[in-house]
Amino acid sequence: MTQSPEFEPQIVAFCCLHCAYAAADLAGGSRCGYPSSIKIVAVPCTGRVDSVHLVKTLEDGADGVMVAGCLPGRCHFQTGNLHAKQRVDHVRELLEEIGLEPERVRMVNVSAGMGVQFAENAKDMSETIAALGPNPLRVPKSQASTTDAALEGTN
């Protein structure tokens, strides 16, 4: 799939507050730099991120979703990151079944001191999504405003 030169992937990263969010903060503070198009959502634990959240994020127009949690065996809530990994794998299977690229959803594991690795994961995710192109579920802004206007007229 070819994309326009101005395409910048919009990626939502659900980051556990204890490790991944701290790693993202460390990456920023250390000026490791990762794409500004990655929007971070802090969650108490990745185990709280449900499959519905991942699918809804894509449905709402994100080009990719990254779930970033604690290292395996190091979850502050025991097994939350393991549950998140199962959900990510399940959503990837669903995406493949409906003809979307499973690479649009990814799980990564980092500790609070792994800012460089977080930045590398974020850059890799952005490059992967850039190669895939825009999310086919995304409604173009011009079309969305036309649809919104039409819906307002029905009320």
C-alpha positions in Angstrom: 0.0 0.0 0.0 1.4 3.4 -0.9 0.8 6.4 1.3 0.9 10.1 0.7 4.2 11.8 1.6 2.6 13.8 4.4 1.2 10.6 6.1 2.3 10.6 9.8 1.0 7.5 11.6 -1.2 8.2 14.6 -0.4 5.7 17.3 -1.9 5.3 20.7 0.3 3.7 23.4 -1.3 2.3 26.5 1.5 2.5 29.0 1.5 1.0 32.5 2.1 3.7 35.1 4.8 1.9 36.9 7.2 0.9 34.1 6.3 1.9 30.6 5.0 5.4 31.4 8.2 6.0 33.4 10.3 4.7 30.5 8.5 7.0 28.1 9.1 9.9 30.5 12.8 8.9 30.8 13.1 8.7 27.0 11.7 12.3 26.7 13.9 13.6 29.6 17.0 12.0 28.1 16.2 13.4 24.7 16.1 9.9 23.2 13.3 11.1 21.0 10.4 9.1 19.7 7.8 10.2 17.2 5.5 13.0 18.5 2.6 11.2 16.8 2.6 8.6 19.5 0.0 9.5 22.0 0.5 8.0 25.5 -2.3 6.9 27.7 -1.2 6.1 31.2 -3.0 3.1 32.7 -2.5 1.7 36.2 -1.6 -1.7 34.7 -1.8 -3.0 31.1 -3.9 -5.8 32.6 -6.7 -3.2 32.7 -6.6 -2.7 28.9 -9.3 -4.8 27.4 -9.6 -6.1 23.8 -12.5 -3.7 23.3 -10.2 -0.7 24.1 -7.7 -1.9 21.4 -10.4 -2.4 18.8 -12.2 0.8 19.6 -8.9 2.8 19.4 -8.5 1.5 15.8 -12.1 2.1 15.0 -11.8 5.7 16.2 -9.0 6.2 13.7 -5.7 5.4 15.2 -3.3 3.8 12.7 -1.7 1.6 15.3 -1.9 0.7 19.0 1.0 -0.2 21.2 0.5 -1.7 24.7 3.6 -1.2 26.8 3.9 -3.0 30.1 6.3 -4.2 32.7 8.8 -6.9 32.0 7.5 -10.4 32.1 7.4 -11.6 35.7 7.9 -8.1 37.0 4.3 -6.8 36.9 3.4 -4.7 39.9 -0.1 -6.4 39.8 1.3 -9.9 39.5 0.1 -11.0 36.0 -1.5 -8.0 34.5 1.0 -7.8 31.7 0.5 -11.5 30.9 -3.2 -10.9 30.5 -2.5 -7.9 28.3 -0.3 -10.0 26.1 -3.1 -12.5 25.7 -5.5 -9.8 24.7 -3.1 -8.2 22.2 -2.6 -11.6 20.6 -6.4 -12.1 20.4 -6.9 -8.8 18.8 -4.1 -9.5 16.3 -5.9 -12.7 15.4 -9.2 -10.8 15.0 -7.6 -8.2 12.8 -6.1 -10.9 10.5 -9.6 -12.6 10.3 -11.2 -9.4 9.0 -8.4 -8.5 6.6 -6.5 -5.9 8.6 -2.8 -6.1 9.3 -2.2 -7.6 12.7 1.0 -5.5 12.9 -1.2 -2.5 13.8 -1.4 -3.8 17.4 1.7 -4.6 19.4 2.7 -5.5 22.9 6.1 -4.4 24.3 7.7 -4.8 27.7 10.0 -2.3 29.3 11.1 -1.4 32.8 11.1 2.1 34.2 14.8 2.5 33.4 14.6 1.5 29.8 13.9 4.8 28.2 16.2 4.1 25.2 14.4 0.8 24.5 11.0 2.5 24.8 12.1 5.1 22.2 13.4 2.3 20.0 10.1 0.4 20.3 8.1 3.6 19.5 10.2 4.4 16.5 10.0 0.8 15.2 6.2 0.8 15.7 5.9 4.1 13.8 8.0 2.8 10.9 6.0 -0.3 10.7 2.7 1.6 10.6 4.1 4.1 8.1 4.9 1.2 5.8 1.4 -0.2 6.2 -0.2 3.2 5.5 -3.3 4.8 7.0 -5.8 2.8 8.9 -8.5 1.8 6.4 -11.1 2.2 9.1 -10.2 5.9 9.5 -12.8 8.2 8.1 -11.2 11.2 6.3 -11.8 14.5 8.0 -13.6 16.0 5.0 -15.9 13.0 4.8 -16.4 13.0 8.6 -17.5 16.6 8.6 -20.0 15.9 5.8 -21.4 12.9 7.7 -21.6 15.0 10.9 -23.5 17.7 9.1 -25.9 15.2 7.6 -26.5 13.7 11.0 -27.2 17.1 12.6 -29.8 17.7 9.9 -31.8 14.6 11.0 -32.2 15.8 14.6 
